[in-house]
Amino acid sequence: MATAAVQRGAKGIRANSPMDVSAIKEAVNVPVICLMEDRNPEYVAYITTTHKQIDDLAAAGADLIAIDSTRVSRPVPLNPY
Protein backbone atom coordinates (compact mmCIF):
# COMPACT_ATOMS: atom_id res chain seq x y z
CA MET A 1 0.00 0.00 0.00
CA ALA A 2 2.86 2.39 0.79
CA THR A 3 4.40 1.79 -2.62
CA ALA A 4 1.08 2.49 -4.35
CA ALA A 5 0.59 5.65 -2.29
CA VAL A 6 4.05 6.96 -3.21
CA GLN A 7 3.51 6.07 -6.88
CA ARG A 8 0.36 8.23 -6.77
CA GLY A 9 2.23 11.15 -5.21
CA ALA A 10 2.28 10.65 -1.44
CA LYS A 11 5.13 12.59 0.16
CA GLY A 12 5.04 10.59 3.38
CA ILE A 13 3.42 7.55 4.96
CA ARG A 14 1.73 7.19 8.35
CA ALA A 15 2.47 3.96 10.22
CA ASN A 16 1.10 2.50 13.44
CA SER A 17 3.71 0.02 14.69
CA PRO A 18 7.44 -0.70 14.63
CA MET A 19 6.81 -3.69 12.34
CA ASP A 20 4.95 -1.45 9.86
CA VAL A 21 7.69 1.18 10.03
CA SER A 22 10.39 -1.35 9.15
CA ALA A 23 8.44 -2.78 6.23
CA ILE A 24 7.52 0.65 4.85
CA LYS A 25 11.10 1.95 5.15
CA GLU A 26 12.25 -1.04 3.05
CA ALA A 27 9.61 -0.40 0.39
CA VAL A 28 9.67 3.37 -0.15
CA ASN A 29 11.95 6.36 0.26
CA VAL A 30 9.67 8.98 1.84
CA PRO A 31 9.37 10.09 5.47
CA VAL A 32 7.47 7.70 7.74
CA ILE A 33 5.32 9.40 10.36
CA CYS A 34 4.52 7.05 13.21
CA LEU A 35 2.40 6.59 16.28
CA MET A 36 1.15 3.75 18.38
CA GLU A 37 -2.47 3.68 19.48
CA ASP A 38 -2.83 2.51 23.06
CA ARG A 39 -6.50 2.47 24.07
CA ASN A 40 -6.80 1.64 27.74
CA PRO A 41 -9.78 2.43 29.99
CA GLU A 42 -7.41 3.34 32.85
CA TYR A 43 -6.18 6.54 31.16
CA VAL A 44 -7.29 9.03 28.49
CA ALA A 45 -4.12 9.48 26.42
CA TYR A 46 -3.89 6.93 23.62
CA ILE A 47 -1.33 8.10 21.05
CA THR A 48 2.21 6.87 21.78
CA THR A 49 1.88 6.97 25.56
CA THR A 50 5.18 5.48 26.81
CA HIS A 51 8.90 5.97 26.35
CA LYS A 52 9.20 2.32 25.30
CA GLN A 53 6.81 2.93 22.42
CA ILE A 54 8.88 5.94 21.38
CA ASP A 55 12.10 3.92 21.59
CA ASP A 56 10.59 1.04 19.60
CA LEU A 57 9.37 3.35 16.82
CA ALA A 58 12.71 5.16 16.68
CA ALA A 59 14.62 1.87 16.53
CA ALA A 60 12.43 0.76 13.63
CA GLY A 61 13.45 3.86 11.67
CA ALA A 62 10.58 6.30 12.19
CA ASP A 63 11.30 9.74 10.78
CA LEU A 64 8.67 11.48 12.95
CA ILE A 65 6.88 10.17 16.02
CA ALA A 66 3.52 11.56 17.12
CA ILE A 67 2.66 11.60 20.82
CA ASP A 68 -0.36 12.70 22.80
CA SER A 69 1.02 15.74 24.61
CA THR A 70 -2.24 16.97 26.08
CA ARG A 71 -2.78 17.26 29.83
CA VAL A 72 -4.85 14.14 30.27
CA SER A 73 -4.36 11.01 32.34
CA ARG A 74 -1.64 8.72 31.01
CA PRO A 75 0.26 5.57 32.07
CA VAL A 76 3.49 7.51 32.76
CA PRO A 77 4.08 11.22 33.40
CA LEU A 78 4.78 13.36 30.34
CA ASN A 79 8.31 14.59 30.96
CA PRO A 80 10.82 15.95 28.48
CA TYR A 81 12.35 13.05 26.62
Secondary structure, 3 states (H helix, E strand, C coil): CHHHHHHCCCCCEEECCHHHHHHHHHHCCCCEEECCECCCCCCCCCECCCHHHHHHHHHHCCCEECCCCCCCCCCCCCCCC
